[in-house]
Amino acid sequence: MKKFDINLESLINSSPVVIFLCKATENWPVELITENIRNFGHEVEDFTLRGVRYLDIVHPEDRERVKEEIARCSEKGCAELTQEYRILTASEEVRWIEVKTLIRRDEDGNVSHYQGTLCDVTQRKKAEESVQKALKKKNELKNIIKSSPVYVFLCKPEEGWPVEFVSENITKLEYTPEDFTSGKIKFEDLIHPEDRKRIRAEVAKFSREGYEDCT
């Protein structure tokens, strides 16, 4: 069987996971960082020769939190910690990263180094933020509808117009949403018997003519 040599350094540098080793002193001077830090616009030499320390690239608004969480973890004797925070690329672009940090100690038990891995999770964070914004807008819309005199319905185009959704403010008419969504009451049941035939005919006409709404 043919043997394959694995170039571990090449494998690491071609991956999205950056490995680092920092001293546990002010702003965490970097002793080692993998070349794929270039994915964030930085060079290894920025840290090893030009004096850039790890905390220098952490977003200023996240820096204290990162330090405090690491300090609390160290005081409790924890060996590792996972965090999410923002860093700045060399061009000042903001990226979100997930960082797993191992807290290394010397023979006397004092924290000496922070060894960790970081991975870009910007796209996931943006997706999460989009979902949160959408939920917020949905809740705001529900609150507006709930406090308004307008009732919102979604009905099937079937006999009696069965209701799939009705806004909660239907309680102002002494119904509950469940009265409709359970099938107990259909939308046509709300219409006066003398008007039902006319309303059905008007909606059918608008549908045939391709209108998306009618009043």
C-alpha positions in Angstrom: 0.0 0.0 0.0 1.3 3.4 -1.0 2.2 5.7 1.9 1.2 9.4 2.0 3.1 12.0 3.9 0.8 14.5 5.7 2.1 18.0 5.8 0.5 19.2 9.0 1.5 22.8 8.6 0.1 23.0 5.1 -3.1 21.4 6.3 -3.5 23.9 9.1 -2.7 26.9 7.0 -5.2 25.9 4.3 -8.0 25.5 6.8 -10.3 28.2 8.2 -9.2 27.5 11.8 -6.5 29.8 13.1 -4.3 28.5 15.9 -2.6 30.9 18.3 -0.5 30.9 21.5 -0.3 34.1 23.6 1.5 35.1 26.8 -0.9 35.8 29.7 0.5 39.3 30.1 -0.8 42.8 29.0 -2.8 42.6 25.8 -1.6 39.0 25.2 1.7 39.2 23.2 1.6 36.5 20.5 4.3 33.8 20.5 2.8 31.7 17.7 0.0 32.2 15.2 -0.7 30.2 12.0 -0.3 31.7 8.6 -4.0 31.5 7.8 -4.4 34.6 9.9 -4.0 36.2 6.4 -7.7 35.3 6.0 -8.3 38.4 8.2 -5.7 40.5 6.4 -3.0 40.2 9.0 0.5 38.7 8.6 2.3 36.5 11.1 5.1 39.1 11.2 2.6 41.7 12.4 2.4 39.8 15.7 5.9 38.2 15.9 8.0 41.2 14.7 5.9 44.4 14.5 4.5 44.3 18.1 0.8 43.7 17.3 -0.7 41.8 20.3 -3.7 39.6 20.2 -6.1 41.9 22.1 -5.1 44.7 19.7 -7.2 43.2 17.0 -10.2 42.5 19.2 -13.0 45.0 18.7 -12.7 47.8 21.3 -16.3 47.3 22.4 -15.6 43.6 23.1 -12.2 43.8 24.5 -13.1 44.2 28.2 -15.7 41.5 28.1 -13.2 39.1 26.6 -10.6 39.8 29.2 -13.2 39.6 32.1 -14.5 36.3 30.9 -11.1 34.8 30.6 -10.1 36.2 34.1 -13.2 34.7 35.7 -12.6 31.4 34.1 -9.0 31.4 35.3 -10.0 32.3 38.8 -12.4 29.4 38.9 -9.7 27.0 37.8 -11.3 26.3 34.4 -9.1 24.8 31.8 -10.9 26.1 28.7 -13.5 28.6 27.5 -15.5 29.2 24.3 -16.4 32.8 23.3 -17.8 34.7 20.4 -16.7 38.2 19.8 -15.7 40.6 17.0 -12.2 41.3 15.7 -10.9 43.8 13.2 -9.2 42.9 10.0 -6.1 44.8 8.8 -8.5 47.0 6.7 -10.7 47.6 9.8 -13.5 45.3 8.6 -15.4 43.8 11.5 -15.6 40.0 11.6 -17.3 37.7 14.2 -15.2 34.8 15.4 -15.8 31.8 17.6 -12.7 31.2 19.9 -11.9 28.2 22.0 -9.2 29.1 24.5 -7.1 26.7 26.6 -5.7 28.3 29.8 -2.2 27.0 30.4 -0.5 27.2 33.7 3.1 26.9 34.9 4.5 24.5 37.5 3.2 26.8 40.3 -0.3 26.9 39.0 -0.1 30.4 37.6 -1.7 31.2 34.3 1.2 31.5 31.8 -0.3 31.3 28.3 -3.6 31.3 26.3 -3.7 28.7 23.6 -6.6 28.8 21.2 -8.3 28.3 17.9 -10.5 30.9 16.2 -12.9 30.5 13.3 -14.8 33.1 11.3 -18.6 32.9 12.0 -19.6 36.2 10.5 -22.1 34.7 8.1 -23.8 32.8 10.8 -24.0 35.9 13.0 -25.5 37.9 10.2 -28.1 35.2 9.6 -28.9 35.2 13.3 -29.2 38.9 13.3 -31.5 38.8 10.3 -33.8 36.3 12.0 -33.9 38.4 15.2 -34.8 41.5 13.1 -37.5 39.6 11.3 -39.0 38.3 14.6 -38.9 41.8 16.0 -40.7 43.2 13.0 -43.2 40.4 13.2 -43.9 41.1 16.9 -44.2 44.8 16.2 -46.7 44.1 13.5 -48.7 41.8 15.7 -48.8 44.4 18.4 -50.0 47.1 15.9 -52.7 44.8 14.5 -53.7 43.8 18.0 -54.3 47.4 19.1 -56.0 48.4 15.8 -59.6 48.2 14.7 -58.5 46.2 11.6 -58.9 42.4 11.6 -56.6 40.3 9.5 -57.8 37.0 8.0 -56.3 34.3 5.8 -58.9 32.1 4.3 -59.0 29.1 1.9 -60.9 29.5 -1.3 -63.3 26.8 -0.3 -67.0 26.7 0.6 -67.6 29.1 3.5 -64.0 30.4 3.3 -62.4 28.3 6.1 -60.0 30.5 8.2 -56.3 29.5 8.5 -55.2 32.6 10.3 -57.0 35.5 12.1 -55.4 38.3 14.2 -55.8 38.2 17.9 -57.8 41.4 18.1 -60.8 39.3 16.8 -61.5 39.0 20.5 -63.0 42.6 20.3 -65.9 40.9 18.4 -66.2 38.4 21.3 -64.6 35.5 19.2 -61.3 33.8 19.8 -58.8 32.9 17.1 -59.4 29.2 17.8 -63.1 29.6 17.0 -62.0 30.2 13.4 -58.8 28.1 13.1 -60.6 25.0 14.5 -63.2 25.2 11.8 -66.0 26.0 14.2 -66.7 29.3 12.5 -65.9 30.2 8.8 -65.4 33.6 7.5 -68.7 33.7 5.7 -70.4 33.1 9.0 -69.5 36.7 9.9 -71.2 38.1 6.8 -74.9 39.0 7.1 -77.0 36.4 5.3 -78.5 39.0 2.9 -75.0 40.0 1.8 -73.2 36.6 1.4 -74.3 35.9 -2.2 -73.2 39.4 -3.4 -69.9 39.2 -1.6 -69.2 35.7 -3.1 -70.0 37.0 -6.6 -67.8 40.1 -6.3 -64.8 38.1 -5.0 -65.2 35.5 -7.7 -65.3 38.3 -10.4 -62.2 40.0 -9.1 -60.4 36.6 -9.0 -61.3 35.8 -12.6 -60.1 39.2 -13.7 -56.8 38.7 -12.0 -57.0 41.3 -9.3 -54.9 40.7 -6.2 -57.2 42.6 -3.8 -60.7 44.1 -3.7 -62.6 46.4 -1.4 
